[in-house]
Amino acid sequence: DGVDVYCSGCSGGLVAKNKVKSVIDDDTCFAFFVSASDPNDPNAPVAPPAGPFVVEGNAASFCFDAGFEVSGAGATLRKNSAKNCGGDDSESGFAISGSGHVLEKNTSSGNFSTGFSLAGGSHALTGNTASGNLGDGFRVETFATGGNTFTDNKSKANLGQGFAVQLDPNDPNAPAAPSSFTGNAASGNRTDFCEDAGAASVLSGNSFATTAAECFDFED
């Protein structure tokens, strides 16, 4: 990886204003694991740090894997950019897993797969933009730990769906903890908004020109 931060037993941190470009060998530009749990206890549950862990103003481009890969709990990503990243259709600009991460005003464009890919849950995305990606703009992949909130995000001219809400790909019959979408806008995508049956997203004040009752999975 270009920048790899493993913050176990984490009390907080800041990673700001770095640029990583042209990382080869199927590696990620920026990779973060964040948890306040005891690093000496393998059975300790993942927990957010007591203080803020902020990733701000960084740029990733031309990485053969994800631009930003975040796991653990409670990281804040603000004003970062991922451009032209990914070497196959499972590698996103921002690959987010774990729980309780906050993404604000990030941009993801021209990536080989999805702009923002979310696994886990209880993430909050506000004011982010996905454009010109070869997969979806924003994709919710699993509902393992609860719903996500999307507020004032934009998704445009992606080859896939603008916003895709999918059931757990490993268990299509799993119950969905609904995500909420407020004030988001999508245009020029294959479909602007889709959700699989049973996802039951809560929608308010969004601008979606086209919608679908089932999502196409670009990683199949």
Beta strands, then each sheet from edge to edge (+ up, - down):
strand 1: 3-8
strand 2: 13-16
strand 3: 19-21
strand 4: 30-35
strand 5: 53-56
strand 6: 59-61
strand 7: 68-72
strand 8: 75-78
strand 9: 81-83
strand 10: 94-96
strand 11: 102-104
strand 12: 107-109
strand 13: 116-118
strand 14: 124-126
strand 15: 129-131
strand 16: 138-140
strand 17: 149-151
strand 18: 154-156
strand 19: 161-165
strand 20: 180-182
strand 21: 185-187
strand 22: 191-195
strand 23: 202-204
strand 24: 207-208
strand 25: 211-212
sheet 1: 1+ 4+ 7+ 10+ 13+ 16+ 19+ 22+ 25+
sheet 2: 2+ 5+ 8+ 11+ 14+ 17+ 20+ 23+
sheet 3: 3+ 6+ 9+ 12+ 15+ 18+ 21+ 24+
end
